[in-house]
């Protein structure tokens, strides 16, 4: 299991200010870095392949998902 270094960033609902957007980008980047460090059996538990995880982890920090 992966440990998040700054869990307070993931639980905070960011506002639509420049600071909120910056914090949101940092949170997404941290999540992608954690995903990149996960082992194959952990990814399997999430229903992801190593290829899917690598593709997501390789996205730029400003390439934000539309559902968040």
N, C-alpha and C positions, 0 to 999 in steps of 0.2 A: 504494500500500500504506500502511496506517496504522501508525504507531509507537505502541506502548504506553509511556506514561511510567513506569509502575511494574511491570515484568514480574515482580518478585519476589512480588507479591501474587497473581498468577494461577497461579504454580507451587506455592505453599504450600498444603498440604492443611489446611484449617481444622478445628479441633476444635469440639466442640459447646458451647463456653463462650460467654459473652456477648461476649467480645473476638473469638473466632473467628467468631461470627455477624456482628458488626460489620464485621470485615475481609472476610467473604464478601459482605456487602451493598455495601461499597465497591468490591470487585472487579467485581461485576455492574454497578454504576453506571458504572464506568470503561469496561467493555466496551460498554455501551449508548451512551455518549457517543462512543466510537470508531466505532461502527456509524453513528451519526448524521452523522459527518463524512466517511464514505466516499462516493466518487463512484459514479455509476451503473455504470460499467464494472467497478469493483471488486466491487460488490454482485452484478453479473451472474456474475462468476467464482465467487462463493459460492452461486449459485443463488437469490438473493433479489431481489425487486423493490424499488423505492424505497418502495412502499406498505408492504410487509412490514417493511422496515428502520425506517421512520418509526413504525410501530405498536409495534415492539419497543423502540425508543429512547424512546418516550413513556411506557413503563411506569414505575411508581414503583420506587424502589430496594428497597423492602421486598417487592415483588411478585417473589419469587424463583422460578426455574424448578424444577420438581419433580425433575428428573434430575440436579441438582448438589448 
